[in-house]
């Protein structure tokens, strides 16, 4: 199924604004990192990347959305 980027953005914003207070920081970072169906963000350490990936995947799974295609570049 294909939908318009506008509808996708509205659904993502609605879901991320509906999460509990314990996930508010993650939801805000994820919302600011999304562009159409990509998430681009930076973290300081690999452990932070792993935590962000796990929490973001779980949060989006609650809306039955599958985050996949993760890439990480380390210096």
PQR file with spaces between the fields and no chain letter, atoms N, CA, C, O and H, PARSE charges and radii, in Angstrom:
ATOM       1  N    UNK     1       0.839   -1.154    0.000 -0.4000 1.5000
ATOM       2  CA   UNK     1       0.000    0.000    0.000 -0.0000 2.0000
ATOM       3  C    UNK     1       0.900    1.238    0.000  0.5500 1.7000
ATOM       4  O    UNK     1       1.906    1.279    0.708 -0.5500 1.4000
ATOM       5  N    UNK     2       0.545    2.214   -0.772 -0.4000 1.5000
ATOM       6  CA   UNK     2       1.241    3.493   -0.790 -0.0000 2.0000
ATOM       7  C    UNK     2       0.287    4.575   -0.307  0.5500 1.7000
ATOM       8  O    UNK     2      -0.890    4.587   -0.667 -0.5500 1.4000
ATOM       9  H    UNK     2      -0.272    2.180   -1.348  0.4000 1.0000
ATOM      10  N    UNK     3       0.801    5.470    0.499 -0.4000 1.5000
ATOM      11  CA   UNK     3      -0.008    6.604    0.927 -0.0000 2.0000
ATOM      12  C    UNK     3       0.793    7.870    0.704  0.5500 1.7000
ATOM      13  O    UNK     3       1.994    7.819    0.441 -0.5500 1.4000
ATOM      14  H    UNK     3       1.757    5.460    0.791  0.4000 1.0000
ATOM      15  N    UNK     4       0.140    8.975    0.808 -0.4000 1.5000
ATOM      16  CA   UNK     4       0.829   10.233    0.575 -0.0000 2.0000
ATOM      17  C    UNK     4       1.780   10.523    1.729  0.5500 1.7000
ATOM      18  O    UNK     4       1.516   10.118    2.861 -0.5500 1.4000
ATOM      19  H    UNK     4      -0.836    9.016    1.022  0.4000 1.0000
ATOM      20  N    UNK     5       2.874   11.213    1.462 -0.4000 1.5000
ATOM      21  CA   UNK     5       3.796   11.601    2.539 -0.0000 2.0000
ATOM      22  C    UNK     5       3.100   12.450    3.605  0.5500 1.7000
ATOM      23  O    UNK     5       3.449   12.379    4.783 -0.5500 1.4000
ATOM      24  H    UNK     5       3.089   11.541    0.543  0.4000 1.0000
ATOM      25  N    UNK     6       2.123   13.246    3.192 -0.4000 1.5000
ATOM      26  CA   UNK     6       1.384   14.070    4.146 -0.0000 2.0000
ATOM      27  C    UNK     6       0.615   13.207    5.140  0.5500 1.7000
ATOM      28  O    UNK     6       0.649   13.470    6.342 -0.5500 1.4000
ATOM      29  H    UNK     6       1.840   13.303    2.235  0.4000 1.0000
ATOM      30  N    UNK     7      -0.076   12.181    4.653 -0.4000 1.5000
ATOM      31  CA   UNK     7      -0.825   11.291    5.543 -0.0000 2.0000
ATOM      32  C    UNK     7       0.109   10.512    6.458  0.5500 1.7000
ATOM      33  O    UNK     7      -0.176   10.333    7.642 -0.5500 1.4000
ATOM      34  H    UNK     7      -0.103   11.967    3.677  0.4000 1.0000
ATOM      35  N    UNK     8       1.220   10.051    5.904 -0.4000 1.5000
ATOM      36  CA   UNK     8       2.200    9.334    6.716 -0.0000 2.0000
ATOM      37  C    UNK     8       2.727   10.228    7.837  0.5500 1.7000
ATOM      38  O    UNK     8       2.811    9.801    8.989 -0.5500 1.4000
ATOM      39  H    UNK     8       1.451   10.195    4.942  0.4000 1.0000
ATOM      40  N    UNK     9       3.076   11.453    7.503 -0.4000 1.5000
ATOM      41  CA   UNK     9       3.589   12.391    8.506 -0.0000 2.0000
ATOM      42  C    UNK     9       2.547   12.661    9.589  0.5500 1.7000
ATOM      43  O    UNK     9       2.889   12.749   10.768 -0.5500 1.4000
ATOM      44  H    UNK     9       3.007   11.800    6.568  0.4000 1.0000
ATOM      45  N    UNK    10       1.280   12.793    9.198 -0.4000 1.5000
ATOM      46  CA   UNK    10       0.215   13.047   10.171 -0.0000 2.0000
ATOM      47  C    UNK    10       0.035   11.869   11.116  0.5500 1.7000
ATOM      48  O    UNK    10      -0.132   12.058   12.320 -0.5500 1.4000
ATOM      49  H    UNK    10       1.002   12.721    8.240  0.4000 1.0000
ATOM      50  N    UNK    11       0.069   10.657   10.580 -0.4000 1.5000
ATOM      51  CA   UNK    11      -0.081    9.457   11.414 -0.0000 2.0000
ATOM      52  C    UNK    11       1.108    9.316   12.367  0.5500 1.7000
ATOM      53  O    UNK    11       0.927    9.019   13.548 -0.5500 1.4000
ATOM      54  H    UNK    11       0.205   10.503    9.601  0.4000 1.0000
ATOM      55  N    UNK    12       2.316    9.527   11.857 -0.4000 1.5000
ATOM      56  CA   UNK    12       3.511    9.440   12.701 -0.0000 2.0000
ATOM      57  C    UNK    12       3.471   10.482   13.814  0.5500 1.7000
ATOM      58  O    UNK    12       3.758   10.172   14.971 -0.5500 1.4000
ATOM      59  H    UNK    12       2.463    9.769   10.897  0.4000 1.0000
ATOM      60  N    UNK    13       3.115   11.711   13.466 -0.4000 1.5000
ATOM      61  CA   UNK    13       3.043   12.764   14.473 -0.0000 2.0000
ATOM      62  C    UNK    13       1.987   12.446   15.529  0.5500 1.7000
ATOM      63  O    UNK    13       2.223   12.632   16.722 -0.5500 1.4000
ATOM      64  H    UNK    13       2.882   11.963   12.526  0.4000 1.0000
ATOM      65  N    UNK    14       0.828   11.968   15.092 -0.4000 1.5000
ATOM      66  CA   UNK    14      -0.224   11.607   16.035 -0.0000 2.0000
ATOM      67  C    UNK    14       0.257   10.514   16.995  0.5500 1.7000
ATOM      68  O    UNK    14       0.083   10.627   18.208 -0.5500 1.4000
ATOM      69  H    UNK    14       0.636   11.817   14.123  0.4000 1.0000
ATOM      70  N    UNK    15       0.860    9.461   16.446 -0.4000 1.5000
ATOM      71  CA   UNK    15       1.322    8.359   17.291 -0.0000 2.0000
ATOM      72  C    UNK    15       2.405    8.819   18.263  0.5500 1.7000
ATOM      73  O    UNK    15       2.346    8.505   19.452 -0.5500 1.4000
ATOM      74  H    UNK    15       1.001    9.370   15.461  0.4000 1.0000
ATOM      75  N    UNK    16       3.379    9.550   17.771 -0.4000 1.5000
ATOM      76  CA   UNK    16       4.497    9.954   18.628 -0.0000 2.0000
ATOM      77  C    UNK    16       4.075   10.983   19.672  0.5500 1.7000
ATOM      78  O    UNK    16       4.685   11.060   20.739 -0.5500 1.4000
ATOM      79  H    UNK    16       3.427    9.805   16.805  0.4000 1.0000
ATOM      80  N    UNK    17       3.052   11.768   19.386 -0.4000 1.5000
ATOM      81  CA   UNK    17       2.539   12.712   20.387 -0.0000 2.0000
ATOM      82  C    UNK    17       1.624   12.025   21.397  0.5500 1.7000
ATOM      83  O    UNK    17       1.234   12.635   22.392 -0.5500 1.4000
ATOM      84  H    UNK    17       2.556   11.705   18.520  0.4000 1.0000
ATOM      85  N    UNK    18       1.282   10.774   21.151 -0.4000 1.5000
ATOM      86  CA   UNK    18       0.380   10.030   22.041 -0.0000 2.0000
ATOM      87  C    UNK    18       1.096    9.090   23.002  0.5500 1.7000
ATOM      88  O    UNK    18       0.445    8.438   23.818 -0.5500 1.4000
ATOM      89  H    UNK    18       1.599   10.279   20.342  0.4000 1.0000
ATOM      90  N    UNK    19       2.416    9.008   22.922 -0.4000 1.5000
ATOM      91  CA   UNK    19       3.146    8.078   23.790 -0.0000 2.0000
ATOM      92  C    UNK    19       3.154    8.602   25.221  0.5500 1.7000
ATOM      93  O    UNK    19       2.887    9.778   25.469 -0.5500 1.4000
ATOM      94  H    UNK    19       2.945    9.538   22.259  0.4000 1.0000
ATOM      95  N    UNK    20       3.460    7.722   26.144 -0.4000 1.5000
ATOM      96  CA   UNK    20       3.506    8.091   27.553 -0.0000 2.0000
ATOM      97  C    UNK    20       4.684    8.991   27.876  0.5500 1.7000
ATOM      98  O    UNK    20       5.602    9.149   27.070 -0.5500 1.4000
ATOM      99  H    UNK    20       3.677    6.767   25.942  0.4000 1.0000
ATOM     100  N    UNK    21       4.648    9.574   29.053 -0.4000 1.5000
ATOM     101  CA   UNK    21       5.708   10.485   29.491 -0.0000 2.0000
ATOM     102  C    UNK    21       7.072    9.814   29.542  0.5500 1.7000
ATOM     103  O    UNK    21       8.095   10.466   29.332 -0.5500 1.4000
ATOM     104  H    UNK    21       3.902    9.446   29.707  0.4000 1.0000
ATOM     105  N    UNK    22       7.092    8.507   29.822 -0.4000 1.5000
ATOM     106  CA   UNK    22       8.361    7.796   29.907 -0.0000 2.0000
ATOM     107  C    UNK    22       9.052    7.675   28.542  0.5500 1.7000
ATOM     108  O    UNK    22      10.251    7.404   28.482 -0.5500 1.4000
ATOM     109  H    UNK    22       6.262    7.977   29.992  0.4000 1.0000
ATOM     110  N    UNK    23       8.310    7.871   27.455 -0.4000 1.5000
ATOM     111  CA   UNK    23       8.877    7.782   26.113 -0.0000 2.0000
ATOM     112  C    UNK    23       8.891    9.127   25.397  0.5500 1.7000
ATOM     113  O    UNK    23       9.188    9.186   24.204 -0.5500 1.4000
ATOM     114  H    UNK    23       7.336    8.091   27.504  0.4000 1.0000
ATOM     115  N    UNK    24       8.574   10.203   26.106 -0.4000 1.5000
ATOM     116  CA   UNK    24       8.426   11.515   25.474 -0.0000 2.0000
ATOM     117  C    UNK    24       9.722   12.015   24.833  0.5500 1.7000
ATOM     118  O    UNK    24       9.689   12.568   23.733 -0.5500 1.4000
ATOM     119  H    UNK    24       8.333   10.154   27.075  0.4000 1.0000
ATOM     120  N    UNK    25      10.853   11.830   25.499 -0.4000 1.5000
ATOM     121  CA   UNK    25      12.131   12.300   24.954 -0.0000 2.0000
ATOM     122  C    UNK    25      12.471   11.538   23.675  0.5500 1.7000
ATOM     123  O    UNK    25      12.872   12.133   22.674 -0.5500 1.4000
ATOM     124  H    UNK    25      10.879   11.381   26.392  0.4000 1.0000
ATOM     125  N    UNK    26      12.308   10.228   23.718 -0.4000 1.5000
ATOM     126  CA   UNK    26      12.558    9.406   22.532 -0.0000 2.0000
ATOM     127  C    UNK    26      11.612    9.800   21.403  0.5500 1.7000
ATOM     128  O    UNK    26      12.052    9.968   20.265 -0.5500 1.4000
ATOM     129  H    UNK    26      11.982    9.745   24.531  0.4000 1.0000
ATOM     130  N    UNK    27      10.334    9.948   21.693 -0.4000 1.5000
ATOM     131  CA   UNK    27       9.348   10.294   20.671 -0.0000 2.0000
ATOM     132  C    UNK    27       9.668   11.636   20.036  0.5500 1.7000
ATOM     133  O    UNK    27       9.527   11.797   18.824 -0.5500 1.4000
ATOM     134  H    UNK    27       9.977    9.811   22.617  0.4000 1.0000
ATOM     135  N    UNK    28      10.096   12.600   20.841 -0.4000 1.5000
ATOM     136  CA   UNK    28      10.451   13.913   20.306 -0.0000 2.0000
ATOM     137  C    UNK    28      11.661   13.816   19.382  0.5500 1.7000
ATOM     138  O    UNK    28      11.674   14.413   18.306 -0.5500 1.4000
ATOM     139  H    UNK    28      10.211   12.469   21.826  0.4000 1.0000
ATOM     140  N    UNK    29      12.677   13.067   19.802 -0.4000 1.5000
ATOM     141  CA   UNK    29      13.867   12.897   18.965 -0.0000 2.0000
ATOM     142  C    UNK    29      13.514   12.174   17.665  0.5500 1.7000
ATOM     143  O    UNK    29      13.986   12.547   16.591 -0.5500 1.4000
ATOM     144  H    UNK    29      12.667   12.582   20.676  0.4000 1.0000
ATOM     145  N    UNK    30      12.695   11.154   17.770 -0.4000 1.5000
ATOM     146  CA   UNK    30      12.288   10.399   16.592 -0.0000 2.0000
ATOM     147  C    UNK    30      11.470   11.278   15.646  0.5500 1.7000
ATOM     148  O    UNK    30      11.685   11.254   14.434 -0.5500 1.4000
ATOM     149  H    UNK    30      12.312   10.851   18.643  0.4000 1.0000
ATOM     150  N    UNK    31      10.545   12.043   16.189 -0.4000 1.5000
ATOM     151  CA   UNK    31       9.713   12.923   15.372 -0.0000 2.0000
ATOM     152  C    UNK    31      10.558   13.957   14.629  0.5500 1.7000
ATOM     153  O    UNK    31      10.305   14.244   13.459 -0.5500 1.4000
ATOM     154  H    UNK    31      10.370   12.062   17.173  0.4000 1.0000
ATOM     155  N    UNK    32      11.550   14.508   15.303 -0.4000 1.5000
ATOM     156  CA   UNK    32      12.428   15.506   14.669 -0.0000 2.0000
ATOM     157  C    UNK    32      13.393   14.871   13.675  0.5500 1.7000
ATOM     158  O    UNK    32      13.981   15.572   12.852 -0.5500 1.4000
ATOM     159  H    UNK    32      11.755   14.274   16.253  0.4000 1.0000
ATOM     160  N    UNK    33      13.560   13.558   13.741 -0.4000 1.5000
ATOM     161  CA   UNK    33      14.509   12.857   12.876 -0.0000 2.0000
ATOM     162  C    UNK    33      13.865   12.273   11.626  0.5500 1.7000
ATOM     163  O    UNK    33      14.569   11.792   10.737 -0.5500 1.4000
ATOM     164  H    UNK    33      13.083   12.988   14.409  0.4000 1.0000
ATOM     165  N    UNK    34      12.545   12.307   11.545 -0.4000 1.5000
ATOM     166  CA   UNK    34      11.852   11.658   10.427 -0.0000 2.0000
ATOM     167  C    UNK    34      11.723   12.583    9.221  0.5500 1.7000
ATOM     168  O    UNK    34      11.419   13.769    9.347 -0.5500 1.4000
ATOM     169  H    UNK    34      11.974   12.698   12.267  0.4000 1.0000
ATOM     170  N    UNK    35      11.963   12.004    8.062 -0.4000 1.5000
ATOM     171  CA   UNK    35      11.729   12.683    6.794 -0.0000 2.0000
ATOM     172  C    UNK    35      11.100   11.656    5.858  0.5500 1.7000
ATOM     173  O    UNK    35      11.765   10.709    5.436 -0.5500 1.4000
ATOM     174  H    UNK    35      12.210   11.041    7.959  0.4000 1.0000
ATOM     175  N    UNK    36       9.829   11.838    5.535 -0.4000 1.5000
ATOM     176  CA   UNK    36       9.021   10.892    4.774 -0.0000 2.0000
ATOM     177  C    UNK    36       9.121    9.533    5.470  0.5500 1.7000
ATOM     178  O    UNK    36       8.526    9.355    6.533 -0.5500 1.4000
ATOM     179  H    UNK    36       9.289   12.606    5.877  0.4000 1.0000
ATOM     180  N    UNK    37       9.852    8.572    4.906 -0.4000 1.5000
ATOM     181  CA   UNK    37       9.953    7.278    5.589 -0.0000 2.0000
ATOM     182  C    UNK    37      11.394    6.960    5.991  0.5500 1.7000
ATOM     183  O    UNK    37      11.785    5.795    6.057 -0.5500 1.4000
ATOM     184  H    UNK    37      10.336    8.717    4.042  0.4000 1.0000
ATOM     185  N    UNK    38      12.173    7.999    6.256 -0.4000 1.5000
ATOM     186  CA   UNK    38      13.546    7.836    6.730 -0.0000 2.0000
ATOM     187  C    UNK    38      13.686    8.483    8.100  0.5500 1.7000
ATOM     188  O    UNK    38      13.017    9.468    8.414 -0.5500 1.4000
ATOM     189  H    UNK    38      11.855    8.946    6.202  0.4000 1.0000
ATOM     190  N    UNK    39      14.553    7.921    8.892 -0.4000 1.5000
ATOM     191  CA   UNK    39      14.910    8.501   10.185 -0.0000 2.0000
ATOM     192  C    UNK    39      16.413    8.727   10.157  0.5500 1.7000
ATOM     193  O    UNK    39      17.188    7.783   10.000 -0.5500 1.4000
ATOM     194  H    UNK    39      15.096    7.121    8.637  0.4000 1.0000
ATOM     195  N    UNK    40      16.820    9.976   10.308 -0.4000 1.5000
ATOM     196  CA   UNK    40      18.241   10.324   10.292 -0.0000 2.0000
ATOM     197  C    UNK    40      18.545   11.081   11.575  0.5500 1.7000
ATOM     198  O    UNK    40      17.975   12.141   11.835 -0.5500 1.4000
ATOM     199  H    UNK    40      16.191   10.742   10.435  0.4000 1.0000
ATOM     200  N    UNK    41      19.443   10.528   12.367 -0.4000 1.5000
ATOM     201  CA   UNK    41      19.801   11.173   13.628 -0.0000 2.0000
ATOM     202  C    UNK    41      21.249   10.849   13.976  0.5500 1.7000
ATOM     203  O    UNK    41      21.878   10.000   13.345 -0.5500 1.4000
ATOM     204  H    UNK    41      19.906    9.667   12.156  0.4000 1.0000
ATOM     205  N    UNK    42      21.758   11.528   14.970 -0.4000 1.5000
ATOM     206  CA   UNK    42      23.126   11.292   15.441 -0.0000 2.0000
ATOM     207  C    UNK    42      23.101   10.967   16.921  0.5500 1.7000
ATOM     208  O    UNK    42      22.285   11.490   17.679 -0.5500 1.4000
ATOM     209  H    UNK    42      21.247   12.218   15.483  0.4000 1.0000
ATOM     210  N    UNK    43      24.008   10.099   17.310 -0.4000 1.5000
ATOM     211  CA   UNK    43      24.190    9.760   18.716 -0.0000 2.0000
ATOM     212  C    UNK    43      25.689    9.763   19.002  0.5500 1.7000
ATOM     213  O    UNK    43      26.507    9.677   18.085 -0.5500 1.4000
ATOM     214  H    UNK    43      24.671    9.674   16.694  0.4000 1.0000
ATOM     215  N    UNK    44      26.039    9.864   20.279 -0.4000 1.5000
ATOM     216  CA   UNK    44      27.439   10.000   20.650 -0.0000 2.0000
ATOM     217  C    UNK    44      28.192    8.672   20.697  0.5500 1.7000
ATOM     218  O    UNK    44      29.374    8.619   20.357 -0.5500 1.4000
ATOM     219  H    UNK    44      25.375    9.934   21.024  0.4000 1.0000
ATOM     220  N    UNK    45      27.521    7.605   21.113 -0.4000 1.5000
ATOM     221  CA   UNK    45      28.197    6.332   21.301 -0.0000 2.0000
ATOM     222  C    UNK    45      27.375    5.195   20.709  0.5500 1.7000
ATOM     223  O    UNK    45      26.166    5.328   20.522 -0.5500 1.4000
ATOM     224  H    UNK    45      26.561    7.647   21.390  0.4000 1.0000
ATOM     225  N    UNK    46      28.026    4.088   20.419 -0.4000 1.5000
ATOM     226  CA   UNK    46      27.353    2.932   19.844 -0.0000 2.0000
ATOM     227  C    UNK    46      26.265    2.407   20.771  0.5500 1.7000
ATOM     228  O    UNK    46      25.210    1.981   20.300 -0.5500 1.4000
ATOM     229  H    UNK    46      29.009    3.980   20.571  0.4000 1.0000
ATOM     230  N    UNK    47      26.499    2.431   22.071 -0.4000 1.5000
ATOM     231  CA   UNK    47      25.506    1.963   23.028 -0.0000 2.0000
ATOM     232  C    UNK    47      24.242    2.817   22.959  0.5500 1.7000
ATOM     233  O    UNK    47      23.130    2.304   23.088 -0.5500 1.4000
ATOM     234  H    UNK    47      27.356    2.778   22.454  0.4000 1.0000
ATOM     235  N    UNK    48      24.422    4.126   22.755 -0.4000 1.5000
ATOM     236  CA   UNK    48      23.278    5.023   22.626 -0.0000 2.0000
ATOM     237  C    UNK    48      22.492    4.699   21.347  0.5500 1.7000
ATOM     238  O    UNK    48      21.263    4.758   21.333 -0.5500 1.4000
ATOM     239  H    UNK    48      25.326    4.542   22.651  0.4000 1.0000
ATOM     240  N    UNK    49      23.216    4.357   20.281 -0.4000 1.5000
ATOM     241  CA   UNK    49      22.570    3.936   19.031 -0.0000 2.0000
ATOM     242  C    UNK    49      21.732    2.679   19.259  0.5500 1.7000
ATOM     243  O    UNK    49      20.586    2.602   18.818 -0.5500 1.4000
ATOM     244  H    UNK    49      24.215    4.309   20.293  0.4000 1.0000
ATOM     245  N    UNK    50      22.312    1.697   19.951 -0.4000 1.5000
ATOM     246  CA   UNK    50      21.582    0.452   20.210 -0.0000 2.0000
ATOM     247  C    UNK    50      20.315    0.715   21.024  0.5500 1.7000
ATOM     248  O    UNK    50      19.259    0.148   20.741 -0.5500 1.4000
ATOM     249  H    UNK    50      23.243    1.760   20.310  0.4000 1.0000
ATOM     250  N    UNK    51      20.426    1.570   22.028 -0.4000 1.5000
ATOM     251  CA   UNK    51      19.274    1.893   22.862 -0.0000 2.0000
ATOM     252  C    UNK    51      18.217    2.648   22.050  0.5500 1.7000
ATOM     253  O    UNK    51      17.029    2.339   22.148 -0.5500 1.4000
ATOM     254  H    UNK    51      21.283    2.030   22.258  0.4000 1.0000
ATOM     255  N    UNK    52      18.636    3.630   21.251 -0.4000 1.5000
ATOM     256  CA   UNK    52      17.693    4.374   20.417 -0.0000 2.0000
ATOM     257  C    UNK    52      16.991    3.444   19.439  0.5500 1.7000
ATOM     258  O    UNK    52      15.776    3.525   19.257 -0.5500 1.4000
ATOM     259  H    UNK    52      19.601    3.881   21.171  0.4000 1.0000
ATOM     260  N    UNK    53      17.754    2.567   18.817 -0.4000 1.5000
ATOM     261  CA   UNK    53      17.179    1.627   17.849 -0.0000 2.0000
ATOM     262  C    UNK    53      16.136    0.723   18.499  0.5500 1.7000
ATOM     263  O    UNK    53      15.040    0.538   17.969 -0.5500 1.4000
ATOM     264  H    UNK    53      18.741    2.501   18.966  0.4000 1.0000
ATOM     265  N    UNK    54      16.486    0.170   19.639 -0.4000 1.5000
ATOM     266  CA   UNK    54      15.561   -0.733   20.336 -0.0000 2.0000
ATOM     267  C    UNK    54      14.294    0.002   20.767  0.5500 1.7000
ATOM     268  O    UNK    54      13.187   -0.478   20.522 -0.5500 1.4000
ATOM     269  H    UNK    54      17.376    0.320   20.070  0.4000 1.0000
ATOM     270  N    UNK    55      14.446    1.155   21.404 -0.4000 1.5000
ATOM     271  CA   UNK    55      13.290    1.891   21.900 -0.0000 2.0000
ATOM     272  C    UNK    55      12.432    2.438   20.763  0.5500 1.7000
ATOM     273  O    UNK    55      11.204    2.409   20.848 -0.5500 1.4000
ATOM     274  H    UNK    55      15.345    1.544   21.602  0.4000 1.0000
ATOM     275  N    UNK    56      13.060    2.934   19.705 -0.4000 1.5000
ATOM     276  CA   UNK    56      12.307    3.464   18.571 -0.0000 2.0000
ATOM     277  C    UNK    56      11.530    2.357   17.874  0.5500 1.7000
ATOM     278  O    UNK    56      10.377    2.552   17.488 -0.5500 1.4000
ATOM     279  H    UNK    56      14.058    2.958   19.636  0.4000 1.0000
ATOM     280  N    UNK    57      12.150    1.208   17.714 -0.4000 1.5000
ATOM     281  CA   UNK    57      11.484    0.072   17.086 -0.0000 2.0000
ATOM     282  C    UNK    57      10.277   -0.368   17.912  0.5500 1.7000
ATOM     283  O    UNK    57       9.210   -0.632   17.358 -0.5500 1.4000
ATOM     284  H    UNK    57      13.086    1.049   18.027  0.4000 1.0000
ATOM     285  N    UNK    58      10.442   -0.449   19.229 -0.4000 1.5000
ATOM     286  CA   UNK    58       9.343   -0.835   20.109 -0.0000 2.0000
ATOM     287  C    UNK    58       8.215    0.191   20.077  0.5500 1.7000
ATOM     288  O    UNK    58       7.040   -0.172   20.043 -0.5500 1.4000
ATOM     289  H    UNK    58      11.309   -0.235   19.678  0.4000 1.0000
ATOM     290  N    UNK    59       8.574    1.466   20.089 -0.4000 1.5000
ATOM     291  CA   UNK    59       7.569    2.525   20.074 -0.0000 2.0000
ATOM     292  C    UNK    59       6.755    2.502   18.792  0.5500 1.7000
ATOM     293  O    UNK    59       5.533    2.645   18.826 -0.5500 1.4000
ATOM     294  H    UNK    59       9.529    1.761   20.117  0.4000 1.0000
ATOM     295  N    UNK    60       7.421    2.325   17.673 -0.4000 1.5000
ATOM     296  CA   UNK    60       6.709    2.312   16.402 -0.0000 2.0000
ATOM     297  C    UNK    60       5.929    1.008   16.213  0.5500 1.7000
ATOM     298  O    UNK    60       4.907    0.994   15.526 -0.5500 1.4000
ATOM     299  H    UNK    60       8.414    2.209   17.646  0.4000 1.0000
ATOM     300  N    UNK    61       6.399   -0.076   16.811 -0.4000 1.5000
ATOM     301  CA   UNK    61       5.674   -1.345   16.728 -0.0000 2.0000
ATOM     302  C    UNK    61       4.311   -1.231   17.396  0.5500 1.7000
ATOM     303  O    UNK    61       3.356   -1.890   16.985 -0.5500 1.4000
ATOM     304  H    UNK    61       7.229   -0.064   17.369  0.4000 1.0000
ATOM     305  N    UNK    62       4.222   -0.397   18.426 -0.4000 1.5000
ATOM     306  CA   UNK    62       2.935   -0.181   19.097 -0.0000 2.0000
ATOM     307  C    UNK    62       1.891    0.352   18.121  0.5500 1.7000
ATOM     308  O    UNK    62       0.695    0.141   18.320 -0.5500 1.4000
ATOM     309  H    UNK    62       4.997    0.139   18.760  0.4000 1.0000
ATOM     310  N    UNK    63       2.334    1.042   17.065 -0.4000 1.5000
ATOM     311  CA   UNK    63       1.425    1.554   16.023 -0.0000 2.0000
ATOM     312  C    UNK    63       1.406    0.610   14.826  0.5500 1.7000
ATOM     313  O    UNK    63       0.871    0.947   13.770 -0.5500 1.4000
ATOM     314  H    UNK    63       3.306    1.213   16.903  0.4000 1.0000
ATOM     315  N    UNK    64       1.989   -0.567   14.995 -0.4000 1.5000
ATOM     316  CA   UNK    64       2.090   -1.583   13.926 -0.0000 2.0000
ATOM     317  C    UNK    64       2.885   -1.072   12.729  0.5500 1.7000
ATOM     318  O    UNK    64       2.579   -1.386   11.579 -0.5500 1.4000
ATOM     319  H    UNK    64       2.424   -0.841   15.853  0.4000 1.0000
ATOM     320  N    UNK    65       3.917   -0.274   13.029 -0.4000 1.5000
ATOM     321  CA   UNK    65       4.829    0.210   12.001 -0.0000 2.0000
ATOM     322  C    UNK    65       6.184   -0.439   12.226  0.5500 1.7000
ATOM     323  O    UNK    65       6.661   -0.533   13.357 -0.5500 1.4000
ATOM     324  H    UNK    65       4.165   -0.019   13.963  0.4000 1.0000
ATOM     325  N    UNK    66       6.789   -0.880   11.152 -0.4000 1.5000
ATOM     326  CA   UNK    66       8.044   -1.625   11.219 -0.0000 2.0000
ATOM     327  C    UNK    66       9.208   -0.737   10.815  0.5500 1.7000
ATOM     328  O    UNK    66       9.353   -0.390    9.642 -0.5500 1.4000
ATOM     329  H    UNK    66       6.402   -0.804   10.233  0.4000 1.0000
ATOM     330  N    UNK    67      10.042   -0.367   11.787 -0.4000 1.5000
ATOM     331  CA   UNK    67      11.268    0.375   11.473 -0.0000 2.0000
ATOM     332  C    UNK    67      12.328   -0.643   11.099  0.5500 1.7000
ATOM     333  O    UNK    67      12.587   -1.583   11.850 -0.5500 1.4000
ATOM     334  H    UNK    67       9.925   -0.648   12.739  0.4000 1.0000
ATOM     335  N    UNK    68      12.934   -0.459    9.951 -0.4000 1.5000
ATOM     336  CA   UNK    68      13.944   -1.422    9.491 -0.0000 2.0000
ATOM     337  C    UNK    68      14.949   -0.705    8.612  0.5500 1.7000
ATOM     338  O    UNK    68      14.799    0.478    8.307 -0.5500 1.4000
ATOM     339  H    UNK    68      12.723    0.304    9.341  0.4000 1.0000
ATOM     340  N    UNK    69      15.981   -1.442    8.206 -0.4000 1.5000
ATOM     341  CA   UNK    69      17.004   -0.868    7.340 -0.0000 2.0000
ATOM     342  C    UNK    69      17.970    0.030    8.101  0.5500 1.7000
ATOM     343  O    UNK    69      18.426    1.045    7.575 -0.5500 1.4000
ATOM     344  H    UNK    69      16.102   -2.403    8.454  0.4000 1.0000
ATOM     345  N    UNK    70      18.276   -0.337    9.317 -0.4000 1.5000
ATOM     346  CA   UNK    70      19.153    0.478   10.158 -0.0000 2.0000
ATOM     347  C    UNK    70      20.583    0.465    9.635  0.5500 1.7000
ATOM     348  O    UNK    70      21.073   -0.562    9.164 -0.5500 1.4000
ATOM     349  H    UNK    70      17.905   -1.162    9.745  0.4000 1.0000
ATOM     350  N    UNK    71      21.240    1.603    9.722 -0.4000 1.5000
ATOM     351  CA   UNK    71      22.654    1.711    9.384 -0.0000 2.0000
ATOM     352  C    UNK    71      23.330    2.553   10.461  0.5500 1.7000
ATOM     353  O    UNK    71      22.741    3.481   11.016 -0.5500 1.4000
ATOM     354  H    UNK    71      20.842    2.437   10.104  0.4000 1.0000
ATOM     355  N    UNK    72      24.562    2.207   10.735 -0.4000 1.5000
ATOM     356  CA   UNK    72      25.331    2.935   11.733 -0.0000 2.0000
ATOM     357  C    UNK    72      26.753    3.130   11.211  0.5500 1.7000
ATOM     358  O    UNK    72      27.386    2.184   10.743 -0.5500 1.4000
ATOM     359  H    UNK    72      25.040    1.454   10.284  0.4000 1.0000
ATOM     360  N    UNK    73      27.235    4.336   11.293 -0.4000 1.5000
ATOM     361  CA   UNK    73      28.598    4.625   10.867 -0.0000 2.0000
ATOM     362  C    UNK    73      29.402    5.039   12.091  0.5500 1.7000
ATOM     363  O    UNK    73      29.061    6.003   12.776 -0.5500 1.4000
ATOM     364  H    UNK    73      26.720    5.105   11.673  0.4000 1.0000
ATOM     365  N    UNK    74      30.461    4.304   12.353 -0.4000 1.5000
ATOM     366  CA   UNK    74      31.336    4.616   13.469 -0.0000 2.0000
ATOM     367  C    UNK    74      32.666    5.133   12.954  0.5500 1.7000
ATOM     368  O    UNK    74      33.179    4.661   11.939 -0.5500 1.4000
ATOM     369  H    UNK    74      30.738    3.521   11.796  0.4000 1.0000
ATOM     370  N    UNK    75      33.217    6.100   13.660 -0.4000 1.5000
ATOM     371  CA   UNK    75      34.537    6.606   13.268 -0.0000 2.0000
ATOM     372  C    UNK    75      35.619    5.917   14.041  0.5500 1.7000
ATOM     373  O    UNK    75      36.799    6.210   13.849 -0.5500 1.4000
ATOM     374  H    UNK    75      32.801    6.483   14.485  0.4000 1.0000
